[in-house]
Structures are given as structure tokens and as C-alpha cells.
Amino acid sequence: MSSRNRKIPMRKLSLLGLAAVLLAISACDRAPAAQLEDIANIPAPKLAEDLPPPSAAALTEENKQLIRDTFDSIQSIQYLLETEGQSPWVIKTEEVSISLAEFVFAKKNRELILALNQSDESVKDAEVLQSLVTGQLVVHYARSLGITVTPEEIREMIHMQRSALSEAESSAAAEALVQSIMKERIRITGGSAEDFWNSEDVYRSYEAALYDSKLIDQILVDERLRGMDSYKELRAKLYADFRKRHPVRVPDLSQLGLS
């Protein structure tokens, strides 16, 4: 069997990695499944470098309120987008489809993670959009190499991560924080936890994460390449090439009343 198509062993994400993958799922995108094919931009089992985990944060009452307020804000934005007829797409091409809802969701969650880490860094909208675009391009590239992800692999990974979340010790600071984030994340969907884990959005996000993971594995075992440096260079090149073919315009959220 070709190394590019081999079935990689299922590796549990840390709970922080789990949160990063699931926070990438847009709670307010209700586009057809074919348009949701590649929405995730967080690789598994590693965390995206531009979305640092809330490793230094504890689940204080202040942080609980911060998490609730963030997801309440996202829920309010959902309503505005559904009722005010805003253009749903930031970018829509054959390779990349990013909705305004996805963009806002990613921006809000980055702001949340930085706030939990008590970081003074501000979220740059252009970097948010670049990360979303690049994540989808990476999946397309992996497929072009012949890398495959099976439904069985996706379901197995989802099961493992759901189990990791439910079995975590809530007395530990990091685990309690992630559980609180995911509770609020699921709450604003308006459905049950079962609905969330069985949703098409979750399935497609883990599919994309597994494509990315297999691509990373392929790069790491290729002695002609330079490991993660080559992976980062590939991401940069995919984005630069895409920009030569398509305009990438950051939406002005202040004009839309969504900032």
C-alpha cells in the first residue's frame, strides 16, 4: 500500500487539541453539506500555531462569564446574519468556500482564547481569514496527492475525542476549562450533545483535520523535506498561489454591525 494512503493510527488529541478542532466548527453556517466540505482549519493532532491553547487559564468565575459572553455574542451574530440578509460568503471559489458566519466565529474564538491566556495580543482579521483559506487549500492539496480519509477513520476519531472529553477529570484546571468551553459551544447550537457529535459539521471538520494530519505524516517521513518547516512553507505557498488567482478581501465587520 502506498504510504500516502496508509491508514494512520488513531491518536487521541489532548483536550486542548479537541477544543481547538471543535471551535473551528462554525455554529452558524447552515450552507449545504457540499459547501461545508473543508471548513476546519485546525490540524490534528497538533494545534494550529495561531490559536494558542488556554494552557495558563483556570476555570474561575470570571472566565466562566467570559466564555458564556463569547458564545452569547456568537449566538446574537447568528441571529443577525439570518435576519438581516447579509451576503453569506466572504470567499466562494471552486477550492475555497468561507462564509461570513465562519469568519466571525473564528475571530470570536481566537479573541476568547487570547483573553483566557490574558494575552495583550490583538486578533488580526487578515490572519484569521488567511488561516481559514489555507486550511481548506491544504485539504485540497492532500487529496490531489492521493491521500484518503475513510468514514471509519472519521467516526473513530470523533468517538475517541468525545470519550476523552466525557472522561476527563473536571478537577484539573485545563480539563475543566475545556469542558466549560465545549458546554457553551454545544449550547448555542440549540440541540443536544448527541445532535452536535452526530452533526455533518463535526464530521466534516474531523475529516479535514485527518487529511491535514496525514499530510503532515507524509511530509515528516520524507527525508528530502525538512519536517514541519516544509509543512509551513507549503501552507504559505498554497495561500500565495491562491491569492494570485483570487482576491482575498477581509470583511469590514464594523460596517456590518458585527464587530
Order of alpha helices (4+ residues) and beta strands (2+ residues): alpha-alpha-beta-beta-alpha-alpha-alpha-alpha-alpha-alpha-alpha-alpha
